[in-house]
Structure formats: structure tokens, C-alpha cells
Amino acid sequence: MPNWGGGNKCSACRGTVYHAEEVQCDGQSFHRCCFLCMVCRKGLDSTTVAIHDQEIYCKSCYGKKYGPKGYGYGQGAGTLNMDRVGPLVPTTNPNPSKFAQKFGGSDKCARCGDSVYAAEKIMGAGKPWHKNCFRCAKCGKSLESTTQTEKDGEIYCKACYAKNFGPKGFGYGQGAGALVHAQ
């Protein structure tokens, strides 16, 4: 069977990559639209990609997963890090690609329970979500993986999280001048 202008196989979806849409990275070929971070699904380019064991990440997610840990490395006071990165879980997806297994259609949305496919998937609080379901549980505001916080398996915007689960009492949330310093 002739190859009518077809190219390499995409390392993410295993579809044929034609030259006009090909991105090459570390000897692998990708469709431009499949060249995404394994964790947060941000689009990558040659300046933002980090590679580990044939998997691709944005530099931020790579740092969280494989970078140094502890105080002074972005995890100190004032930093909320609710992202959880775990091992890849095999699925019934026949595609052997680690990328396809992680972002295939067999995952269920944490909010509505329906299947989540790669084109509409957002990871947050360690779970898959539809883009439309990735909203604050209190106010309904749309969230991003960097603006969400998690409590008891539910996601919230930072304002609702602070209002409902943050510190309470005199001096918290009173605005400028609320704390009186006696001399």
C-alpha cells in the first residue's frame, strides 16, 4: 500500500503526522495540537518543553514532579500547591502510548461522571474534569489548574476557599488598619 504523503506516527495519539503539522522533540514526532504537557495540558514549544522518560511536560509541571522539594523551592509559606501527580494508571485504551493511556477517553469527570476525552480534559485536584465542569463548587466561576484549590475532593476558587475554609477571627479579612498595635 503506498504512503500518500503520510509521515511519522504521533507519539501522543499514534495518528499519522504530516510534515506541515509535525513537531519533533527528542526523536519523537507529534501533531502540533498533541504537543501538550502530560499534566496541565498546556501547549508546548521548544522553549517550554521538559522531557522525562519519553514523557513531555511544561517546565512548571516538570519542576513540581521531578524538581527539588522542601522549603525554599516554591513550596514555602504563601504557596498553595494542590496539584497531585501520581503514576500512570493503565486503561482499557488499546493505544500503547503512555500519553494516550493517561489522556484517553476512559476517564470519568469528577463533577458529572461522564467520559472525559483528551480535547476537553483538565486535570485538577488529581482528577480529570470537563472544561465546562471545572468550576468553583461555591460560586460557579470557571477555574484553571493554577487558580483552583481543593478541599475534600471538591474544587474552589481561591476567594471562596479563603472565605469558607480560611482563618477566622479578629485581624483576618478586616482590611487595612484593622489590626491595632497597642504601645
Biotite code that builds the C-alpha atoms (Angstrom):
import biotite.structure as struc

atoms = struc.array([
    struc.Atom([0.000, 0.000, 0.000], chain_id="A", res_id=1, res_name="MET", atom_name="CA", element="C"),
    struc.Atom([1.531, 3.338, -0.955], chain_id="A", res_id=2, res_name="PRO", atom_name="CA", element="C"),
    struc.Atom([2.110, 6.016, 1.647], chain_id="A", res_id=3, res_name="ASN", atom_name="CA", element="C"),
    struc.Atom([0.289, 9.012, 0.096], chain_id="A", res_id=4, res_name="TRP", atom_name="CA", element="C"),
    struc.Atom([2.400, 11.713, 1.654], chain_id="A", res_id=5, res_name="GLY", atom_name="CA", element="C"),
    struc.Atom([1.970, 10.355, 5.172], chain_id="A", res_id=6, res_name="GLY", atom_name="CA", element="C"),
    struc.Atom([4.651, 10.876, 7.741], chain_id="A", res_id=7, res_name="GLY", atom_name="CA", element="C"),
    struc.Atom([5.685, 9.523, 11.091], chain_id="A", res_id=8, res_name="ASN", atom_name="CA", element="C"),
    struc.Atom([3.289, 8.393, 13.816], chain_id="A", res_id=9, res_name="LYS", atom_name="CA", element="C"),
    struc.Atom([2.385, 10.889, 16.549], chain_id="A", res_id=10, res_name="CYS", atom_name="CA", element="C"),
    struc.Atom([3.827, 9.824, 19.914], chain_id="A", res_id=11, res_name="SER", atom_name="CA", element="C"),
    struc.Atom([0.673, 11.089, 21.646], chain_id="A", res_id=12, res_name="ALA", atom_name="CA", element="C"),
    struc.Atom([-2.244, 9.845, 19.532], chain_id="A", res_id=13, res_name="CYS", atom_name="CA", element="C"),
    struc.Atom([-0.491, 7.381, 17.175], chain_id="A", res_id=14, res_name="ARG", atom_name="CA", element="C"),
    struc.Atom([-2.122, 9.052, 14.158], chain_id="A", res_id=15, res_name="GLY", atom_name="CA", element="C"),
    struc.Atom([-0.137, 9.891, 11.038], chain_id="A", res_id=16, res_name="THR", atom_name="CA", element="C"),
    struc.Atom([1.705, 13.195, 11.306], chain_id="A", res_id=17, res_name="VAL", atom_name="CA", element="C"),
    struc.Atom([2.001, 15.082, 8.038], chain_id="A", res_id=18, res_name="TYR", atom_name="CA", element="C"),
    struc.Atom([5.014, 17.299, 7.526], chain_id="A", res_id=19, res_name="HIS", atom_name="CA", element="C"),
    struc.Atom([3.042, 20.578, 7.709], chain_id="A", res_id=20, res_name="ALA", atom_name="CA", element="C"),
    struc.Atom([1.715, 19.783, 11.207], chain_id="A", res_id=21, res_name="GLU", atom_name="CA", element="C"),
    struc.Atom([4.753, 17.983, 12.626], chain_id="A", res_id=22, res_name="GLU", atom_name="CA", element="C"),
    struc.Atom([6.642, 18.978, 15.749], chain_id="A", res_id=23, res_name="VAL", atom_name="CA", element="C"),
    struc.Atom([9.723, 16.920, 16.559], chain_id="A", res_id=24, res_name="GLN", atom_name="CA", element="C"),
    struc.Atom([11.084, 16.557, 20.051], chain_id="A", res_id=25, res_name="CYS", atom_name="CA", element="C"),
    struc.Atom([13.802, 14.207, 21.268], chain_id="A", res_id=26, res_name="ASP", atom_name="CA", element="C"),
    struc.Atom([13.420, 11.950, 18.239], chain_id="A", res_id=27, res_name="GLY", atom_name="CA", element="C"),
    struc.Atom([9.641, 11.756, 18.556], chain_id="A", res_id=28, res_name="GLN", atom_name="CA", element="C"),
    struc.Atom([7.035, 13.252, 16.230], chain_id="A", res_id=29, res_name="SER", atom_name="CA", element="C"),
    struc.Atom([3.863, 14.984, 17.399], chain_id="A", res_id=30, res_name="PHE", atom_name="CA", element="C"),
    struc.Atom([0.922, 16.767, 15.817], chain_id="A", res_id=31, res_name="HIS", atom_name="CA", element="C"),
    struc.Atom([1.185, 20.431, 16.783], chain_id="A", res_id=32, res_name="ARG", atom_name="CA", element="C"),
    struc.Atom([-2.142, 20.064, 18.649], chain_id="A", res_id=33, res_name="CYS", atom_name="CA", element="C"),
    struc.Atom([-0.883, 16.948, 20.529], chain_id="A", res_id=34, res_name="CYS", atom_name="CA", element="C"),
    struc.Atom([2.339, 18.595, 21.757], chain_id="A", res_id=35, res_name="PHE", atom_name="CA", element="C"),
    struc.Atom([0.918, 19.211, 25.248], chain_id="A", res_id=36, res_name="LEU", atom_name="CA", element="C"),
    struc.Atom([2.121, 18.875, 28.833], chain_id="A", res_id=37, res_name="CYS", atom_name="CA", element="C"),
    struc.Atom([1.237, 15.470, 30.318], chain_id="A", res_id=38, res_name="MET", atom_name="CA", element="C"),
    struc.Atom([-0.114, 17.105, 33.496], chain_id="A", res_id=39, res_name="VAL", atom_name="CA", element="C"),
    struc.Atom([-1.690, 20.509, 32.818], chain_id="A", res_id=40, res_name="CYS", atom_name="CA", element="C"),
    struc.Atom([-2.308, 20.117, 29.047], chain_id="A", res_id=41, res_name="ARG", atom_name="CA", element="C"),
    struc.Atom([-0.689, 23.458, 28.147], chain_id="A", res_id=42, res_name="LYS", atom_name="CA", element="C"),
    struc.Atom([0.606, 23.743, 24.597], chain_id="A", res_id=43, res_name="GLY", atom_name="CA", element="C"),
    struc.Atom([4.381, 23.363, 24.413], chain_id="A", res_id=44, res_name="LEU", atom_name="CA", element="C"),
    struc.Atom([7.147, 24.662, 22.183], chain_id="A", res_id=45, res_name="ASP", atom_name="CA", element="C"),
    struc.Atom([10.922, 24.240, 22.076], chain_id="A", res_id=46, res_name="SER", atom_name="CA", element="C"),
    struc.Atom([11.423, 26.794, 24.864], chain_id="A", res_id=47, res_name="THR", atom_name="CA", element="C"),
    struc.Atom([8.834, 25.395, 27.302], chain_id="A", res_id=48, res_name="THR", atom_name="CA", element="C"),
    struc.Atom([9.213, 21.623, 26.942], chain_id="A", res_id=49, res_name="VAL", atom_name="CA", element="C"),
    struc.Atom([10.909, 19.357, 29.503], chain_id="A", res_id=50, res_name="ALA", atom_name="CA", element="C"),
    struc.Atom([11.340, 15.633, 28.833], chain_id="A", res_id=51, res_name="ILE", atom_name="CA", element="C"),
    struc.Atom([11.483, 12.734, 31.290], chain_id="A", res_id=52, res_name="HIS", atom_name="CA", element="C"),
    struc.Atom([11.390, 9.046, 30.213], chain_id="A", res_id=53, res_name="ASP", atom_name="CA", element="C"),
    struc.Atom([9.758, 9.765, 26.829], chain_id="A", res_id=54, res_name="GLN", atom_name="CA", element="C"),
    struc.Atom([7.063, 11.911, 28.512], chain_id="A", res_id=55, res_name="GLU", atom_name="CA", element="C"),
    struc.Atom([6.740, 15.648, 27.858], chain_id="A", res_id=56, res_name="ILE", atom_name="CA", element="C"),
    struc.Atom([5.946, 18.336, 30.434], chain_id="A", res_id=57, res_name="TYR", atom_name="CA", element="C"),
    struc.Atom([5.888, 22.108, 30.692], chain_id="A", res_id=58, res_name="CYS", atom_name="CA", element="C"),
    struc.Atom([8.756, 23.361, 32.827], chain_id="A", res_id=59, res_name="LYS", atom_name="CA", element="C"),
    struc.Atom([6.438, 24.190, 35.718], chain_id="A", res_id=60, res_name="SER", atom_name="CA", element="C"),
    struc.Atom([4.887, 20.697, 35.955], chain_id="A", res_id=61, res_name="CYS", atom_name="CA", element="C"),
    struc.Atom([8.272, 19.062, 35.398], chain_id="A", res_id=62, res_name="TYR", atom_name="CA", element="C"),
    struc.Atom([9.676, 21.076, 38.300], chain_id="A", res_id=63, res_name="GLY", atom_name="CA", element="C"),
    struc.Atom([6.791, 20.090, 40.575], chain_id="A", res_id=64, res_name="LYS", atom_name="CA", element="C"),
    struc.Atom([7.138, 16.407, 39.705], chain_id="A", res_id=65, res_name="LYS", atom_name="CA", element="C"),
    struc.Atom([10.904, 15.960, 39.415], chain_id="A", res_id=66, res_name="TYR", atom_name="CA", element="C"),
    struc.Atom([12.485, 19.126, 40.825], chain_id="A", res_id=67, res_name="GLY", atom_name="CA", element="C"),
    struc.Atom([13.920, 19.684, 44.299], chain_id="A", res_id=68, res_name="PRO", atom_name="CA", element="C"),
    struc.Atom([11.467, 19.610, 47.191], chain_id="A", res_id=69, res_name="LYS", atom_name="CA", element="C"),
    struc.Atom([11.344, 21.416, 50.504], chain_id="A", res_id=70, res_name="GLY", atom_name="CA", element="C"),
    struc.Atom([11.412, 24.902, 51.938], chain_id="A", res_id=71, res_name="TYR", atom_name="CA", element="C"),
    struc.Atom([12.890, 27.463, 49.561], chain_id="A", res_id=72, res_name="GLY", atom_name="CA", element="C"),
    struc.Atom([11.864, 25.649, 46.382], chain_id="A", res_id=73, res_name="TYR", atom_name="CA", element="C"),
    struc.Atom([8.478, 27.258, 45.735], chain_id="A", res_id=74, res_name="GLY", atom_name="CA", element="C"),
    struc.Atom([6.630, 25.270, 48.379], chain_id="A", res_id=75, res_name="GLN", atom_name="CA", element="C"),
    struc.Atom([7.108, 27.683, 51.292], chain_id="A", res_id=76, res_name="GLY", atom_name="CA", element="C"),
    struc.Atom([4.647, 29.984, 53.028], chain_id="A", res_id=77, res_name="ALA", atom_name="CA", element="C"),
    struc.Atom([2.103, 31.639, 50.794], chain_id="A", res_id=78, res_name="GLY", atom_name="CA", element="C"),
    struc.Atom([2.188, 28.954, 48.117], chain_id="A", res_id=79, res_name="THR", atom_name="CA", element="C"),
    struc.Atom([-0.873, 26.785, 47.639], chain_id="A", res_id=80, res_name="LEU", atom_name="CA", element="C"),
    struc.Atom([0.033, 23.646, 45.720], chain_id="A", res_id=81, res_name="ASN", atom_name="CA", element="C"),
    struc.Atom([-2.923, 21.364, 45.287], chain_id="A", res_id=82, res_name="MET", atom_name="CA", element="C"),
    struc.Atom([-1.688, 19.511, 42.195], chain_id="A", res_id=83, res_name="ASP", atom_name="CA", element="C"),
    struc.Atom([-1.188, 15.833, 42.788], chain_id="A", res_id=84, res_name="ARG", atom_name="CA", element="C"),
    struc.Atom([0.861, 13.861, 40.342], chain_id="A", res_id=85, res_name="VAL", atom_name="CA", element="C"),
    struc.Atom([0.648, 10.104, 40.535], chain_id="A", res_id=86, res_name="GLY", atom_name="CA", element="C"),
    struc.Atom([1.817, 7.155, 38.493], chain_id="A", res_id=87, res_name="PRO", atom_name="CA", element="C"),
    struc.Atom([0.218, 6.382, 35.165], chain_id="A", res_id=88, res_name="LEU", atom_name="CA", element="C"),
    struc.Atom([-2.707, 4.008, 35.545], chain_id="A", res_id=89, res_name="VAL", atom_name="CA", element="C"),
    struc.Atom([-3.229, 1.532, 32.702], chain_id="A", res_id=90, res_name="PRO", atom_name="CA", element="C"),
    struc.Atom([-6.570, 1.837, 30.950], chain_id="A", res_id=91, res_name="THR", atom_name="CA", element="C"),
    struc.Atom([-8.510, -0.326, 28.557], chain_id="A", res_id=92, res_name="THR", atom_name="CA", element="C"),
    struc.Atom([-7.373, 2.000, 25.767], chain_id="A", res_id=93, res_name="ASN", atom_name="CA", element="C"),
    struc.Atom([-5.679, -0.217, 23.109], chain_id="A", res_id=94, res_name="PRO", atom_name="CA", element="C"),
    struc.Atom([-3.235, 2.597, 22.280], chain_id="A", res_id=95, res_name="ASN", atom_name="CA", element="C"),
    struc.Atom([0.119, 1.693, 23.919], chain_id="A", res_id=96, res_name="PRO", atom_name="CA", element="C"),
    struc.Atom([1.229, 5.341, 24.202], chain_id="A", res_id=97, res_name="SER", atom_name="CA", element="C"),
    struc.Atom([1.641, 6.498, 27.825], chain_id="A", res_id=98, res_name="LYS", atom_name="CA", element="C"),
    struc.Atom([0.198, 9.843, 26.737], chain_id="A", res_id=99, res_name="PHE", atom_name="CA", element="C"),
    struc.Atom([-2.903, 8.222, 25.219], chain_id="A", res_id=100, res_name="ALA", atom_name="CA", element="C"),
    struc.Atom([-3.371, 5.969, 28.252], chain_id="A", res_id=101, res_name="GLN", atom_name="CA", element="C"),
    struc.Atom([-3.276, 8.973, 30.581], chain_id="A", res_id=102, res_name="LYS", atom_name="CA", element="C"),
    struc.Atom([-5.463, 11.240, 28.427], chain_id="A", res_id=103, res_name="PHE", atom_name="CA", element="C"),
    struc.Atom([-7.702, 8.705, 26.692], chain_id="A", res_id=104, res_name="GLY", atom_name="CA", element="C"),
    struc.Atom([-11.491, 8.706, 26.805], chain_id="A", res_id=105, res_name="GLY", atom_name="CA", element="C"),
    struc.Atom([-11.961, 6.156, 29.583], chain_id="A", res_id=106, res_name="SER", atom_name="CA", element="C"),
    struc.Atom([-11.551, 8.644, 32.457], chain_id="A", res_id=107, res_name="ASP", atom_name="CA", element="C"),
    struc.Atom([-14.710, 9.951, 34.150], chain_id="A", res_id=108, res_name="LYS", atom_name="CA", element="C"),
    struc.Atom([-15.302, 13.603, 35.030], chain_id="A", res_id=109, res_name="CYS", atom_name="CA", element="C"),
    struc.Atom([-15.118, 14.258, 38.774], chain_id="A", res_id=110, res_name="ALA", atom_name="CA", element="C"),
    struc.Atom([-18.174, 16.568, 38.613], chain_id="A", res_id=111, res_name="ARG", atom_name="CA", element="C"),
    struc.Atom([-20.658, 14.961, 36.164], chain_id="A", res_id=112, res_name="CYS", atom_name="CA", element="C"),
    struc.Atom([-19.340, 11.385, 35.870], chain_id="A", res_id=113, res_name="GLY", atom_name="CA", element="C"),
    struc.Atom([-19.374, 11.301, 32.053], chain_id="A", res_id=114, res_name="ASP", atom_name="CA", element="C"),
    struc.Atom([-16.364, 10.200, 29.961], chain_id="A", res_id=115, res_name="SER", atom_name="CA", element="C"),
    struc.Atom([-13.686, 12.848, 29.505], chain_id="A", res_id=116, res_name="VAL", atom_name="CA", element="C"),
    struc.Atom([-11.806, 12.866, 26.205], chain_id="A", res_id=117, res_name="TYR", atom_name="CA", element="C"),
    struc.Atom([-8.392, 14.413, 25.601], chain_id="A", res_id=118, res_name="ALA", atom_name="CA", element="C"),
    struc.Atom([-9.681, 17.513, 23.787], chain_id="A", res_id=119, res_name="ALA", atom_name="CA", element="C"),
    struc.Atom([-11.874, 18.555, 26.711], chain_id="A", res_id=120, res_name="GLU", atom_name="CA", element="C"),
    struc.Atom([-9.848, 17.269, 29.676], chain_id="A", res_id=121, res_name="LYS", atom_name="CA", element="C"),
    struc.Atom([-8.436, 19.378, 32.500], chain_id="A", res_id=122, res_name="ILE", atom_name="CA", element="C"),
    struc.Atom([-6.589, 17.818, 35.432], chain_id="A", res_id=123, res_name="MET", atom_name="CA", element="C"),
    struc.Atom([-7.204, 19.356, 38.842], chain_id="A", res_id=124, res_name="GLY", atom_name="CA", element="C"),
    struc.Atom([-7.051, 18.060, 42.409], chain_id="A", res_id=125, res_name="ALA", atom_name="CA", element="C"),
    struc.Atom([-5.648, 14.837, 40.959], chain_id="A", res_id=126, res_name="GLY", atom_name="CA", element="C"),
    struc.Atom([-8.795, 14.118, 38.928], chain_id="A", res_id=127, res_name="LYS", atom_name="CA", element="C"),
    struc.Atom([-9.995, 14.606, 35.328], chain_id="A", res_id=128, res_name="PRO", atom_name="CA", element="C"),
    struc.Atom([-12.664, 17.244, 34.587], chain_id="A", res_id=129, res_name="TRP", atom_name="CA", element="C"),
    struc.Atom([-14.514, 18.532, 31.525], chain_id="A", res_id=130, res_name="HIS", atom_name="CA", element="C"),
    struc.Atom([-13.611, 22.148, 30.754], chain_id="A", res_id=131, res_name="LYS", atom_name="CA", element="C"),
    struc.Atom([-17.228, 23.138, 31.432], chain_id="A", res_id=132, res_name="ASN", atom_name="CA", element="C"),
    struc.Atom([-17.322, 21.225, 34.744], chain_id="A", res_id=133, res_name="CYS", atom_name="CA", element="C"),
    struc.Atom([-14.056, 22.722, 36.029], chain_id="A", res_id=134, res_name="PHE", atom_name="CA", element="C"),
    struc.Atom([-15.816, 25.400, 38.117], chain_id="A", res_id=135, res_name="ARG", atom_name="CA", element="C"),
    struc.Atom([-15.841, 26.545, 41.731], chain_id="A", res_id=136, res_name="CYS", atom_name="CA", element="C"),
    struc.Atom([-18.216, 24.415, 43.825], chain_id="A", res_id=137, res_name="ALA", atom_name="CA", element="C"),
    struc.Atom([-19.496, 27.542, 45.647], chain_id="A", res_id=138, res_name="LYS", atom_name="CA", element="C"),
    struc.Atom([-19.749, 30.398, 43.124], chain_id="A", res_id=139, res_name="CYS", atom_name="CA", element="C"),
    struc.Atom([-19.526, 28.547, 39.779], chain_id="A", res_id=140, res_name="GLY", atom_name="CA", element="C"),
    struc.Atom([-16.592, 30.626, 38.498], chain_id="A", res_id=141, res_name="LYS", atom_name="CA", element="C"),
    struc.Atom([-14.538, 28.928, 35.757], chain_id="A", res_id=142, res_name="SER", atom_name="CA", element="C"),
    struc.Atom([-11.181, 27.755, 37.052], chain_id="A", res_id=143, res_name="LEU", atom_name="CA", element="C"),
    struc.Atom([-7.770, 26.893, 35.665], chain_id="A", res_id=144, res_name="GLU", atom_name="CA", element="C"),
    struc.Atom([-5.347, 24.349, 37.077], chain_id="A", res_id=145, res_name="SER", atom_name="CA", element="C"),
    struc.Atom([-3.324, 27.217, 38.554], chain_id="A", res_id=146, res_name="THR", atom_name="CA", element="C"),
    struc.Atom([-6.284, 29.063, 40.139], chain_id="A", res_id=147, res_name="THR", atom_name="CA", element="C"),
    struc.Atom([-8.105, 26.202, 41.835], chain_id="A", res_id=148, res_name="GLN", atom_name="CA", element="C"),
    struc.Atom([-7.823, 24.941, 45.385], chain_id="A", res_id=149, res_name="THR", atom_name="CA", element="C"),
    struc.Atom([-9.132, 21.642, 46.686], chain_id="A", res_id=150, res_name="GLU", atom_name="CA", element="C"),
    struc.Atom([-10.812, 20.506, 49.883], chain_id="A", res_id=151, res_name="LYS", atom_name="CA", element="C"),
    struc.Atom([-12.320, 17.076, 50.476], chain_id="A", res_id=152, res_name="ASP", atom_name="CA", element="C"),
    struc.Atom([-12.290, 16.186, 46.768], chain_id="A", res_id=153, res_name="GLY", atom_name="CA", element="C"),
    struc.Atom([-14.108, 19.355, 45.631], chain_id="A", res_id=154, res_name="GLU", atom_name="CA", element="C"),
    struc.Atom([-12.569, 22.354, 43.858], chain_id="A", res_id=155, res_name="ILE", atom_name="CA", element="C"),
    struc.Atom([-12.971, 26.045, 44.719], chain_id="A", res_id=156, res_name="TYR", atom_name="CA", element="C"),
    struc.Atom([-11.734, 29.407, 43.507], chain_id="A", res_id=157, res_name="CYS", atom_name="CA", element="C"),
    struc.Atom([-9.204, 30.939, 45.886], chain_id="A", res_id=158, res_name="LYS", atom_name="CA", element="C"),
    struc.Atom([-11.685, 33.569, 47.136], chain_id="A", res_id=159, res_name="ALA", atom_name="CA", element="C"),
    struc.Atom([-14.385, 31.011, 48.069], chain_id="A", res_id=160, res_name="CYS", atom_name="CA", element="C"),
    struc.Atom([-11.796, 28.692, 49.600], chain_id="A", res_id=161, res_name="TYR", atom_name="CA", element="C"),
    struc.Atom([-10.438, 31.516, 51.785], chain_id="A", res_id=162, res_name="ALA", atom_name="CA", element="C"),
    struc.Atom([-13.945, 32.676, 52.762], chain_id="A", res_id=163, res_name="LYS", atom_name="CA", element="C"),
    struc.Atom([-15.186, 29.186, 53.688], chain_id="A", res_id=164, res_name="ASN", atom_name="CA", element="C"),
    struc.Atom([-12.069, 27.392, 54.939], chain_id="A", res_id=165, res_name="PHE", atom_name="CA", element="C"),
    struc.Atom([-9.509, 30.125, 55.721], chain_id="A", res_id=166, res_name="GLY", atom_name="CA", element="C"),
    struc.Atom([-8.588, 31.522, 59.133], chain_id="A", res_id=167, res_name="PRO", atom_name="CA", element="C"),
    struc.Atom([-11.354, 33.264, 61.071], chain_id="A", res_id=168, res_name="LYS", atom_name="CA", element="C"),
    struc.Atom([-11.352, 35.864, 63.794], chain_id="A", res_id=169, res_name="GLY", atom_name="CA", element="C"),
    struc.Atom([-10.215, 39.389, 64.535], chain_id="A", res_id=170, res_name="PHE", atom_name="CA", element="C"),
    struc.Atom([-7.489, 40.616, 62.213], chain_id="A", res_id=171, res_name="GLY", atom_name="CA", element="C"),
    struc.Atom([-8.336, 38.312, 59.305], chain_id="A", res_id=172, res_name="TYR", atom_name="CA", element="C"),
    struc.Atom([-10.032, 39.899, 56.330], chain_id="A", res_id=173, res_name="GLY", atom_name="CA", element="C"),
    struc.Atom([-10.702, 43.206, 58.052], chain_id="A", res_id=174, res_name="GLN", atom_name="CA", element="C"),
    struc.Atom([-8.700, 45.296, 55.578], chain_id="A", res_id=175, res_name="GLY", atom_name="CA", element="C"),
    struc.Atom([-6.010, 47.879, 56.204], chain_id="A", res_id=176, res_name="ALA", atom_name="CA", element="C"),
    struc.Atom([-5.914, 49.329, 59.684], chain_id="A", res_id=177, res_name="GLY", atom_name="CA", element="C"),
    struc.Atom([-7.902, 46.543, 61.318], chain_id="A", res_id=178, res_name="ALA", atom_name="CA", element="C"),
    struc.Atom([-5.064, 45.354, 63.495], chain_id="A", res_id=179, res_name="LEU", atom_name="CA", element="C"),
    struc.Atom([-4.469, 47.754, 66.357], chain_id="A", res_id=180, res_name="VAL", atom_name="CA", element="C"),
    struc.Atom([-0.992, 47.754, 67.809], chain_id="A", res_id=181, res_name="HIS", atom_name="CA", element="C"),
    struc.Atom([-1.022, 48.895, 71.456], chain_id="A", res_id=182, res_name="ALA", atom_name="CA", element="C"),
    struc.Atom([2.061, 50.773, 72.664], chain_id="A", res_id=183, res_name="GLN", atom_name="CA", element="C"),
])
